[in-house]
Amino acid sequence: SEADGSEVPYDRIVKGYELASGTYVTLTNEELEGLDPKASRAIDLVRFVDQSTIDPIYYDSAYLLGPDPAAPKPYMLLRQAMADAGKVAVGTFVMRGKERLCALRPGDDGRSLLLNTMRYADEIRSISEIDEFEALEDVSVTDAELAMAEQLIASLDGDFDPEEYHDEYREKVLELIGRKSEGEDVVTPQVPAEPNKVIDLMAALEASVAEAKAARKRHPTTAADDDVESGAPTSKPSKADKAAKATKAAKKKAPAKRSSARKSA
């Protein structure tokens, strides 16, 4: 209990929703179970849209959607028609007792369909809800600062290649496991936390451009690199797609509205 710190017996714990400070509506398990969507192995397709109209912020997790081995043709037909039309299907499916919103799109390999679970609009926070963004109202940018930032962007311009990026932490853990499995006594050094610094934006940009320029000279990637004034290493991990079978639809977050077409996965 928050009031006195005592332990509340399990049979007195209830589920509830706070309407206002100190005012709650309680709900029973039976009431909630009655609202659960009906379990289904189908994906209900609601609409076909241009992928550019979906803000990536709504995407959650990605999965490979496999065909039903007993009926592969409908899968391939839908995939080909969507690819030819340049469309993405928005729909819903039930997973773990919840209705999830999803986007279905053709894979670049010419054979697969990819399923992205999606967030609902009310799950996305507006910047008006975040006080820190108020600090931007009085910020101005000089032409010199903008030119330097644009130069940095131009120096790092290129195509995305997922093979360039690695989960460095995972690689270090696997290396540590390998060393310890061979009997090595490993002592991990403690890295002291760096103190917070006030960053001079212009100095940081100038340093980044200089580093980018040096990196491009060491490792040129295209003929156009010689014409660009810089280019620097930027690497961070990317989230790996997980595989899932169409016959049960995938895993993870989000639900949505229903309507029109229905497609068995």
C-alpha positions as CSV (number, residue, x, y, z in Angstrom):
1,S,0.0,0.0,0.0
2,E,1.3,3.5,-0.9
3,A,-0.4,4.9,2.2
4,D,1.5,2.9,4.8
5,G,3.9,0.7,2.9
6,S,2.2,-2.5,4.0
7,E,1.8,-5.5,1.7
8,V,-1.6,-5.8,0.0
9,P,-3.0,-9.3,-0.1
10,Y,-3.3,-10.8,-3.6
11,D,-7.1,-11.3,-3.3
12,R,-7.5,-7.5,-2.7
13,I,-5.6,-6.4,-5.8
14,V,-7.8,-5.2,-8.6
15,K,-7.3,-3.6,-12.0
16,G,-8.4,-0.1,-12.6
17,Y,-8.2,3.1,-14.7
18,E,-7.5,6.5,-13.2
19,L,-10.1,9.0,-14.5
20,A,-8.7,11.9,-12.4
21,S,-6.4,12.3,-9.4
22,G,-7.6,9.8,-6.8
23,T,-10.7,8.7,-8.9
24,Y,-10.6,5.2,-10.4
25,V,-12.8,2.8,-12.3
26,T,-12.2,-0.8,-11.4
27,L,-12.4,-3.7,-14.0
28,T,-12.6,-7.4,-13.4
29,N,-10.7,-10.1,-15.4
30,E,-14.1,-11.4,-16.7
31,E,-15.0,-8.0,-18.0
32,L,-11.7,-7.6,-19.8
33,E,-11.7,-11.1,-21.2
34,G,-15.1,-10.4,-22.7
35,L,-13.5,-7.7,-24.8
36,D,-10.7,-9.8,-26.2
37,P,-10.8,-10.1,-30.0
38,K,-11.6,-13.4,-31.4
39,A,-8.5,-15.5,-32.1
40,S,-7.8,-15.8,-35.9
41,R,-5.1,-17.0,-38.2
42,A,-6.1,-14.3,-40.8
43,I,-4.8,-10.8,-41.6
44,D,-7.7,-8.4,-42.4
45,L,-6.5,-6.0,-45.1
46,V,-8.2,-2.6,-44.7
47,R,-6.6,-0.4,-47.3
48,F,-3.8,-0.1,-49.9
49,V,-1.7,3.0,-49.6
50,D,1.5,4.6,-50.9
51,Q,4.3,3.7,-48.5
52,S,5.5,7.4,-48.5
53,T,2.2,8.3,-46.7
54,I,3.2,6.3,-43.6
55,D,5.5,8.1,-41.3
56,P,8.2,5.7,-40.1
57,I,7.5,6.7,-36.5
58,Y,4.4,4.4,-36.7
59,Y,6.5,1.3,-37.6
60,D,7.3,-1.0,-34.7
61,S,8.8,-4.5,-35.4
62,A,9.4,-6.2,-38.7
63,Y,8.9,-9.8,-39.7
64,L,9.2,-12.0,-42.8
65,L,5.7,-13.3,-43.6
66,G,5.9,-16.8,-45.1
67,P,3.4,-18.3,-47.5
68,D,1.0,-21.2,-46.6
69,P,2.8,-24.3,-48.0
70,A,-0.6,-25.7,-49.0
71,A,-1.6,-22.6,-51.0
72,P,1.4,-20.5,-52.1
73,K,-0.2,-18.9,-55.2
74,P,-2.4,-16.4,-53.4
75,Y,0.6,-15.2,-51.5
76,M,2.6,-14.7,-54.7
77,L,-0.3,-13.1,-56.5
78,L,-0.8,-10.5,-53.7
79,R,2.9,-9.8,-53.5
80,Q,3.2,-9.2,-57.2
81,A,0.1,-7.1,-57.5
82,M,1.3,-4.8,-54.6
83,A,4.8,-4.5,-56.1
84,D,3.4,-3.6,-59.6
85,A,1.0,-1.0,-58.0
86,G,3.7,0.4,-55.7
87,K,1.4,-0.1,-52.7
88,V,1.5,-1.1,-49.1
89,A,-1.4,-2.9,-47.4
90,V,-2.6,-1.7,-44.0
91,G,-4.5,-4.2,-42.0
92,T,-5.0,-5.9,-38.6
93,F,-4.4,-9.3,-37.1
94,V,-4.8,-10.8,-33.6
95,M,-1.7,-11.8,-31.7
96,R,-1.5,-12.8,-28.0
97,G,-5.1,-11.8,-27.5
98,K,-4.7,-8.3,-28.9
99,E,-5.6,-6.8,-32.2
100,R,-2.5,-5.3,-33.9
101,L,-2.2,-2.8,-36.6
102,C,0.2,-3.8,-39.4
103,A,1.6,-2.9,-42.8
104,L,2.3,-5.5,-45.4
105,R,4.8,-4.7,-48.1
106,P,6.6,-6.6,-50.9
107,G,10.2,-7.5,-50.1
108,D,13.0,-6.3,-52.5
109,D,14.0,-10.0,-53.1
110,G,11.0,-10.4,-55.5
111,R,9.5,-13.3,-53.5
112,S,8.7,-12.3,-49.9
113,L,6.1,-10.2,-48.1
114,L,7.3,-8.2,-45.0
115,L,5.0,-7.5,-42.1
116,N,5.6,-4.4,-39.9
117,T,3.6,-4.2,-36.7
118,M,2.5,-0.5,-36.2
119,R,1.7,1.9,-33.4
120,Y,-1.7,3.6,-33.1
121,A,-1.9,7.4,-33.4
122,D,-2.6,7.7,-29.6
123,E,0.6,5.9,-28.8
124,I,2.7,8.7,-30.5
125,R,3.6,11.6,-28.3
126,S,3.3,15.1,-29.7
127,I,6.1,17.6,-29.2
128,S,3.6,19.9,-27.5
129,E,3.6,17.4,-24.6
130,I,7.4,17.6,-24.1
131,D,8.6,20.7,-22.3
132,E,12.1,20.5,-23.7
133,F,11.0,21.5,-27.1
134,E,10.0,24.9,-25.8
135,A,13.7,25.8,-25.7
136,L,13.8,25.8,-29.5
137,E,11.4,28.8,-29.8
138,D,14.2,31.3,-29.2
139,V,16.9,29.5,-31.2
140,S,18.3,31.1,-34.3
141,V,20.8,29.6,-36.8
142,T,23.4,31.7,-38.6
143,D,24.2,31.3,-42.3
144,A,27.7,30.2,-41.4
145,E,26.5,27.5,-39.0
146,L,24.0,26.3,-41.6
147,A,26.6,26.1,-44.3
148,M,28.9,24.1,-42.1
149,A,26.1,21.7,-41.2
150,E,25.2,21.3,-44.8
151,Q,28.9,20.6,-45.7
152,L,29.0,17.9,-43.1
153,I,25.8,16.3,-44.5
154,A,27.2,16.4,-48.0
155,S,30.5,14.8,-46.8
156,L,28.6,11.9,-45.4
157,D,26.1,11.5,-48.2
158,G,25.8,7.9,-49.5
159,D,23.6,4.8,-49.8
160,F,22.6,2.7,-46.8
161,D,24.4,-0.6,-46.6
162,P,23.2,-2.6,-43.6
163,E,26.4,-4.7,-43.8
164,E,28.5,-1.7,-42.7
165,Y,26.8,-1.6,-39.3
166,H,27.5,-4.1,-36.5
167,D,26.2,-4.6,-32.9
168,E,29.6,-3.8,-31.3
169,Y,28.4,-4.7,-27.8
170,R,27.2,-8.1,-29.0
171,E,30.5,-8.8,-30.8
172,K,32.4,-7.9,-27.6
173,V,30.2,-10.2,-25.5
174,L,30.8,-13.1,-27.9
175,E,34.5,-12.4,-27.9
176,L,34.5,-12.4,-24.1
177,I,32.5,-15.7,-24.0
178,G,35.0,-17.2,-26.4
179,R,38.0,-16.2,-24.3
180,K,36.4,-17.4,-21.0
181,S,35.4,-20.7,-22.6
182,E,39.0,-21.3,-23.4
183,G,40.0,-20.9,-19.8
184,E,41.3,-17.3,-20.0
185,D,41.0,-15.3,-16.8
186,V,39.5,-12.0,-18.2
187,V,39.5,-8.8,-16.2
188,T,37.2,-6.1,-17.7
189,P,38.6,-2.6,-17.1
190,Q,36.3,-0.1,-15.5
191,V,35.7,2.8,-17.9
192,P,35.2,6.1,-15.9
193,A,32.1,8.1,-16.9
194,E,33.0,11.2,-18.9
195,P,31.8,14.5,-17.3
196,N,29.1,16.4,-19.2
197,K,30.5,19.1,-21.4
198,V,29.0,22.2,-23.0
199,I,29.6,21.7,-26.7
200,D,30.5,24.5,-29.1
201,L,28.4,23.5,-32.1
202,M,30.6,25.3,-34.7
203,A,33.8,23.7,-33.3
204,A,32.1,20.3,-33.3
205,L,30.9,20.7,-36.9
206,E,34.4,21.8,-38.0
207,A,36.0,18.8,-36.3
208,S,33.5,16.5,-37.8
209,V,34.0,17.9,-41.3
210,A,37.8,17.6,-40.9
211,E,37.5,14.0,-39.7
212,A,35.1,13.2,-42.5
213,K,37.5,14.6,-45.1
214,A,40.4,12.6,-43.8
215,A,38.3,9.4,-43.7
216,R,37.2,9.8,-47.3
217,K,40.8,10.2,-48.4
218,R,41.7,7.0,-46.6
219,H,38.7,5.0,-47.8
220,P,37.1,6.6,-50.9
221,T,33.9,4.9,-51.9
222,T,32.8,6.6,-55.1
223,A,34.3,8.8,-57.8
224,A,32.0,11.5,-56.5
225,D,33.8,11.5,-53.2
226,D,36.7,13.5,-54.8
227,D,34.3,16.3,-55.4
228,V,32.9,16.4,-51.9
229,E,34.8,18.3,-49.2
230,S,34.4,15.6,-46.5
231,G,33.0,12.3,-45.3
232,A,33.3,10.6,-41.9
233,P,32.6,7.3,-40.2
234,T,29.1,7.1,-38.8
235,S,28.1,3.7,-37.5
236,K,25.5,2.6,-35.1
237,P,23.5,-0.6,-34.7
238,S,20.3,-1.3,-36.6
239,K,17.4,-3.5,-35.5
240,A,17.4,-6.9,-37.1
241,D,14.2,-8.2,-38.7
242,K,12.9,-11.3,-37.1
243,A,11.3,-14.1,-39.1
244,A,7.7,-15.2,-38.6
245,K,5.3,-17.6,-40.3
246,A,2.2,-16.2,-42.1
247,T,0.0,-19.0,-40.8
248,K,0.1,-17.4,-37.3
249,A,1.1,-13.8,-38.3
250,A,4.2,-12.7,-36.4
251,K,4.7,-11.0,-33.0
252,K,4.8,-7.7,-31.2
253,K,2.8,-4.4,-30.8
254,A,-0.2,-2.5,-32.3
255,P,-3.8,-2.9,-33.4
256,A,-6.3,-1.0,-35.8
257,K,-9.6,-0.5,-37.5
258,R,-11.3,-3.0,-39.8
259,S,-13.0,-2.9,-43.1
260,S,-12.9,-4.3,-46.6
261,A,-10.6,-7.1,-47.8
262,R,-9.7,-10.2,-45.9
263,K,-6.5,-12.2,-46.6
264,S,-5.6,-15.4,-45.0
265,A,-2.0,-15.6,-44.0
